[in-house]
Amino acid sequence: MIHRSYVVTGGSQGVGRAIAERLATQGHVVVLDIAQTSAGDHSSVEFVIGDARIPRIAERAALRAEAAGPLVGWVNNAAIFRDATLASAAADEVLDLITANLALAVIGCHTAVNHFLAHERPGAIVNVSSHQAQRPVRGALPYATAKAAVEALTKAVAIDHGPAGIRTNAVALGSIGTARYGAYREHHPDVEAQMAALHPLGRVGTSDEVADTVTYLLSDNASFINGVVLPVDGGRAAQGADPEAD
């Protein structure tokens, strides 16, 4: 018998898929994405196909989840990966990319908060951020800027709605071994050694490791954790350049 439900945006592949599949062991999961994949094979996972930036579609996902069981957790994982610099793109293009990524989190938080309030129910939100919010890589200005805003959004929502029992946290990911990373590695054979050097644990993370952390933050075991941006990066954010390195 299902006692609770969750919504995961961008849950058709990669990190989002791992999160959805992990949460499906604890309740019903609605994946909100622009496409459906085999993640839907899990009996406790269903899809709402559409753009998570559109409020009525996000609300549809919330209602579908609620129909299966009380909605208690929302994960804003969907993202748009497209590089641009101030020299290579028009100003409005850069701004549109920033807004597109930030909107995914804002609409998700807005939908979740108002759903929890309408049902007079505590709930939890996890926003998926990146190490780039603090240390951008070249060319990723729109993504890094949006993720920095998502981290500020996380703390503001936590402060505004914590009194209603709504917890909001974020995970700031290092490099994770998704299919997208694997495709990049095929064309850049040196990347493995580079990633090992960047992450003190000597490797990239796995989608399952991210899913473990997100599931914990949504759980009752994390009931006093609110407004936190938690690095899930093998120590990448803690490591600075060594001034004595050759």
Summary of the structure (lengths in Angstrom):
residues: 246
radius of gyration: 17.8
end to end distance: 59.6
largest distance: 59.7
contacts: 848
relative contact order: 0.14
helix: 47%
strand: 19%
